């Protein structure tokens, strides 16, 4: 619909504007209907959590400290290991213990990471699952 408005010179001028109010009303109704038609999403993660027990277990796992020394040296609970095969045997024996012992790997600050990575991979291959890296020493 056009409306005629007089301008300053007295002539009628055609005013061309689109009435957007009904368009906005229709869009809002469509938006509300879209929101109401979307099914609700229930975000839930089902987890199998352990059941609480009456008392904590009395058995504490053994803590084993493996020190990685410069020059391919290794110390197992303070005892110097002559070679990597001795480390492998010690880890195999530790993996058979019940409960599983906790292995603390403590590298010297000057030891390259490859020596620490070898100790970690050896522990993983032997089945030691509770491994911790301690701060290096000098």
Backbone bond lengths (Angstrom), bond angles and torsions (degrees), N, CA, C in turn:
res aa  C-N    CA-C-N  psi(-1)  N-CA   C-N-CA  omega(-1)  CA-C   N-CA-C  phi
1 X - - - 1.443 - - 1.509 108.62 -
2 X 1.261 115.38 135.80 1.447 121.63 178.60 1.519 108.40 -109.47
3 X 1.310 114.79 148.93 1.455 120.34 179.86 1.516 108.39 -120.83
4 X 1.285 116.00 143.65 1.453 120.00 179.35 1.516 108.10 -100.13
5 X 1.327 116.46 125.24 1.456 122.18 178.41 1.526 108.87 -123.12
6 X 1.308 117.30 138.01 1.459 117.75 176.85 1.519 110.07 -75.33
7 X 1.326 117.43 138.91 1.459 120.50 177.30 1.521 108.73 -95.64
8 X 1.327 117.51 -169.16 1.462 122.24 -175.17 1.524 111.90 -67.46
9 X 1.282 116.09 -30.26 1.474 118.30 -178.82 1.524 112.01 -82.48
10 X 1.307 115.69 -3.76 1.447 119.69 178.57 1.508 113.18 94.48
11 X 1.309 118.03 -6.99 1.446 120.53 178.51 1.518 110.03 -82.08
12 X 1.295 113.80 149.92 1.462 117.77 177.05 1.521 109.52 -77.60
13 X 1.328 115.87 133.49 1.470 121.58 179.05 1.516 108.35 -117.52
14 X 1.311 114.01 140.64 1.459 120.12 -177.76 1.531 109.49 -80.56
15 X 1.337 118.50 125.27 1.470 122.35 178.34 1.523 107.79 -101.89
16 X 1.336 114.79 117.20 1.451 119.23 -177.02 1.531 107.86 -112.38
17 X 1.309 118.00 104.18 1.464 123.48 176.08 1.506 107.76 -138.86
18 X 1.318 114.07 142.59 1.460 119.52 178.97 1.523 108.37 -93.17
19 X 1.293 116.62 131.42 1.457 121.16 177.45 1.536 107.46 -80.67
20 X 1.342 117.13 108.55 1.465 121.50 -174.47 1.520 112.85 -91.53
21 X 1.297 118.67 -5.14 1.462 120.37 -177.47 1.530 112.13 -61.39
22 X 1.330 120.81 -47.02 1.472 118.19 177.90 1.530 112.79 -64.51
23 X 1.330 116.65 -33.35 1.465 120.14 178.40 1.532 110.55 -64.90
24 X 1.303 116.94 -43.00 1.470 120.69 178.74 1.519 110.27 -66.41
25 X 1.323 117.73 -39.43 1.468 120.57 178.12 1.524 111.34 -61.38
26 X 1.324 116.50 -42.80 1.461 120.26 179.59 1.536 110.18 -65.09
27 X 1.314 117.35 -42.84 1.463 120.35 179.40 1.528 112.06 -63.86
28 X 1.319 117.71 -39.72 1.468 120.66 177.72 1.523 111.37 -65.12
29 X 1.328 117.21 -39.99 1.461 120.52 177.48 1.524 110.16 -63.39
30 X 1.337 116.83 -42.73 1.460 120.10 177.78 1.525 111.75 -63.93
31 X 1.308 117.28 -39.00 1.457 120.98 178.32 1.523 111.75 -64.34
32 X 1.327 116.81 -43.85 1.470 120.58 178.44 1.514 110.44 -63.42
33 X 1.333 117.28 -41.44 1.460 119.81 179.52 1.526 110.99 -66.06
34 X 1.330 117.57 -37.03 1.464 120.78 177.46 1.526 110.71 -64.72
35 X 1.313 117.18 -43.82 1.468 120.77 179.71 1.526 110.63 -63.46
36 X 1.328 117.34 -40.55 1.462 120.28 -178.61 1.524 112.32 -72.91
37 X 1.315 117.45 -25.88 1.466 119.28 -177.48 1.526 113.14 -84.68
38 X 1.328 119.01 -14.15 1.463 121.33 178.97 1.525 108.39 -76.24
39 X 1.328 117.51 128.85 1.473 118.68 179.05 1.528 110.22 -69.88
40 X 1.321 116.84 146.62 1.466 119.06 -179.68 1.532 110.93 -68.49
41 X 1.306 115.27 142.58 1.463 121.64 178.70 1.530 108.12 -98.63
42 X 1.288 115.95 124.98 1.460 120.64 176.44 1.512 107.46 -103.73
43 X 1.310 115.75 106.48 1.454 121.26 -179.01 1.528 108.38 -90.11
44 X 1.303 115.00 102.48 1.453 120.02 179.48 1.519 108.18 -136.01
45 X 1.308 114.67 138.21 1.455 120.71 176.74 1.521 106.91 -112.17
46 X 1.325 115.99 115.21 1.460 120.17 179.30 1.520 108.72 -83.78
47 X 1.302 115.51 120.15 1.457 120.95 -178.98 1.518 109.04 -123.62
48 X 1.304 114.64 140.71 1.456 119.49 175.47 1.524 109.54 -87.54
49 X 1.302 116.87 91.21 1.455 121.44 -178.65 1.523 110.10 -86.03
50 X 1.312 116.64 147.57 1.465 118.28 178.71 1.523 110.55 -69.51
51 X 1.303 114.74 148.25 1.461 119.08 178.78 1.531 108.69 -82.13
52 X 1.304 116.95 141.68 1.460 118.49 -179.88 1.522 110.84 -69.86
53 X 1.313 115.34 141.34 1.460 119.72 178.82 1.522 109.23 -103.03
54 X 1.290 115.33 164.83 1.459 120.29 -176.92 1.523 111.73 -67.53
55 X 1.326 117.39 -37.78 1.463 119.73 -179.75 1.527 109.27 -139.91
56 X 1.300 116.78 150.25 1.462 119.19 179.04 1.528 110.07 -70.06
57 X 1.320 117.08 156.25 1.467 119.04 -179.98 1.522 110.96 -63.90
58 X 1.334 115.25 141.64 1.458 120.66 -177.68 1.524 112.66 -81.31
59 X 1.322 116.86 -19.17 1.455 120.48 -175.64 1.518 109.36 -87.59
60 X 1.317 115.81 120.20 1.453 120.57 176.54 1.524 108.01 -99.06
61 X 1.333 116.80 137.53 1.458 118.58 -178.17 1.532 111.68 -69.74
62 X 1.302 114.59 152.32 1.452 121.41 177.92 1.528 108.42 -72.72
63 X 1.326 116.98 141.00 1.459 121.87 177.73 1.521 108.17 -104.60
64 X 1.326 115.54 124.28 1.460 122.04 179.21 1.519 107.29 -112.58
65 X 1.336 116.41 129.89 1.463 121.06 179.41 1.525 108.11 -107.58
66 X 1.333 115.31 119.76 1.460 121.86 176.12 1.521 107.44 -107.69
67 X 1.320 116.32 115.06 1.458 121.06 178.40 1.524 108.53 -99.17
68 X 1.317 115.92 127.37 1.456 121.57 177.83 1.524 106.56 -99.66
69 X 1.328 115.55 116.00 1.464 122.11 -174.01 1.527 110.29 -101.83
70 X 1.343 117.34 159.81 1.466 119.48 176.17 1.524 111.21 -63.25
71 X 1.315 116.55 150.27 1.457 120.77 179.26 1.519 112.80 75.81
72 X 1.306 118.76 34.56 1.473 124.17 178.77 1.523 113.39 61.40
73 X 1.313 117.86 27.72 1.461 121.20 177.18 1.522 110.52 -87.90
74 X 1.318 115.75 145.97 1.462 122.33 179.94 1.521 109.35 -135.23
75 X 1.341 115.39 142.16 1.462 120.79 175.14 1.514 108.29 -129.63
76 X 1.336 116.83 124.30 1.472 124.08 -179.48 1.513 107.45 -106.93
77 X 1.324 117.95 107.26 1.470 123.59 -176.19 1.529 111.68 51.73
78 X 1.318 116.38 42.29 1.463 121.50 177.76 1.512 114.67 87.88
79 X 1.315 118.90 -11.98 1.462 123.13 -179.30 1.533 108.79 -94.56
80 X 1.329 116.57 126.63 1.461 121.47 -178.74 1.527 109.70 -71.85
81 X 1.336 115.61 130.82 1.459 121.49 177.36 1.530 108.78 -96.38
82 X 1.343 118.13 132.72 1.462 119.71 -175.34 1.525 114.17 -70.80
83 X 1.337 119.03 -32.14 1.460 120.50 -176.89 1.523 110.16 -156.16
84 X 1.317 116.31 -178.89 1.470 121.81 -179.12 1.524 112.22 -69.97
85 X 1.312 118.44 -27.30 1.470 121.17 177.22 1.521 110.88 -65.82
86 X 1.335 116.18 -36.62 1.468 119.42 176.65 1.528 110.25 -65.25
87 X 1.353 116.70 -37.71 1.466 120.20 176.05 1.518 110.38 -63.24
88 X 1.310 116.70 -42.52 1.469 121.20 179.03 1.529 110.86 -60.72
89 X 1.337 117.28 -44.42 1.474 120.47 178.77 1.527 111.31 -63.75
90 X 1.333 116.82 -42.19 1.478 120.02 179.86 1.532 110.68 -62.75
91 X 1.335 116.38 -41.24 1.473 119.17 -179.63 1.528 111.61 -69.69
92 X 1.330 117.36 -34.72 1.463 119.95 176.27 1.516 110.67 -63.81
93 X 1.341 116.90 -42.54 1.472 120.21 178.06 1.524 110.97 -65.51
94 X 1.335 116.94 -39.86 1.466 120.22 -179.46 1.529 110.90 -67.03
95 X 1.333 117.75 -33.92 1.464 120.71 -179.08 1.526 112.02 -69.40
96 X 1.324 116.79 -22.93 1.474 120.30 179.57 1.524 112.77 -82.64
97 X 1.326 117.84 -13.83 1.464 121.05 -177.14 1.526 110.67 -70.55
98 X 1.316 114.88 150.42 1.460 121.34 174.80 1.521 107.68 -126.98
99 X 1.259 121.12 125.49 1.454 129.35 -2.31 1.530 111.16 -72.72
100 X 1.318 115.37 163.35 1.458 121.91 -177.73 1.526 109.53 -60.34
101 X 1.339 118.11 125.97 1.467 119.96 179.83 1.531 111.30 -71.83
102 X 1.321 114.32 160.18 1.465 121.48 176.59 1.528 107.04 -97.73
103 X 1.330 116.61 125.33 1.458 122.01 -178.78 1.515 108.66 -101.22
104 X 1.333 115.97 119.51 1.458 121.68 175.29 1.521 107.71 -103.72
105 X 1.319 116.78 116.81 1.460 121.54 178.03 1.519 107.44 -98.11
106 X 1.331 114.64 122.16 1.459 120.63 -176.28 1.531 108.55 -122.74
107 X 1.332 118.21 98.52 1.459 120.17 -177.64 1.525 112.14 -84.75
108 X 1.317 115.89 150.14 1.466 122.04 172.14 1.524 107.02 -70.95
109 X 1.317 117.98 150.97 1.464 120.90 -176.71 1.522 113.19 -64.73
110 X 1.321 118.61 -24.11 1.460 121.32 -177.28 1.530 113.16 -94.71
111 X 1.309 117.01 1.97 1.468 121.03 -178.65 1.533 108.51 -79.94
112 X 1.332 118.42 134.01 1.468 119.43 175.95 1.525 110.87 -67.82
113 X 1.324 114.42 155.43 1.465 119.16 -176.88 1.524 111.94 -63.49
114 X 1.315 117.58 -27.10 1.464 119.58 -177.84 1.531 111.29 -61.15
115 X 1.340 117.86 -34.42 1.464 120.27 178.01 1.530 110.66 -68.31
116 X 1.334 116.74 -38.68 1.469 121.00 178.26 1.531 109.87 -69.11
117 X 1.337 116.27 -40.05 1.461 120.18 178.80 1.526 110.62 -64.34
118 X 1.333 117.26 -35.57 1.470 119.99 177.57 1.530 110.38 -64.56
119 X 1.333 116.54 -42.08 1.467 119.79 178.70 1.537 110.55 -64.69
120 X 1.328 116.72 -40.85 1.466 119.93 179.04 1.530 111.45 -65.42
121 X 1.319 117.49 -43.37 1.462 119.70 -179.04 1.528 111.39 -68.97
122 X 1.322 117.16 -34.80 1.459 119.93 176.66 1.527 110.50 -64.53
123 X 1.325 116.41 -41.99 1.464 120.40 178.11 1.525 110.93 -63.39
124 X 1.308 116.67 -39.93 1.462 120.08 179.37 1.526 111.05 -66.65
125 X 1.325 117.21 -43.97 1.472 119.80 -179.59 1.519 111.96 -64.63
126 X 1.326 118.02 -30.51 1.455 120.35 -179.41 1.528 112.70 -84.99
127 X 1.329 117.75 -4.73 1.459 120.50 175.05 1.513 114.67 94.06
128 X 1.322 118.66 12.35 1.465 120.64 176.05 1.527 107.47 -79.11
129 X 1.311 116.13 115.27 1.460 119.97 -173.82 1.520 113.38 -99.53
130 X 1.315 117.58 -20.04 1.457 120.51 -179.34 1.520 108.98 -104.04
131 X 1.340 114.64 93.06 1.464 122.09 -176.02 1.511 108.16 -124.82
132 X 1.334 116.07 136.97 1.471 121.07 177.53 1.527 108.74 -132.65
133 X 1.319 115.30 143.81 1.460 120.82 174.81 1.526 107.78 -99.55
134 X 1.330 115.58 125.56 1.453 120.35 178.10 1.507 109.54 -97.76
135 X 1.327 115.63 164.54 1.454 121.63 177.63 1.518 109.98 -63.46
136 X 1.318 116.57 141.47 1.463 121.12 -178.36 1.523 112.50 -65.88
137 X 1.297 115.28 163.85 1.454 121.51 179.37 1.522 108.44 -125.69
138 X 1.317 115.40 167.79 1.476 119.97 179.72 1.499 110.77 -115.23
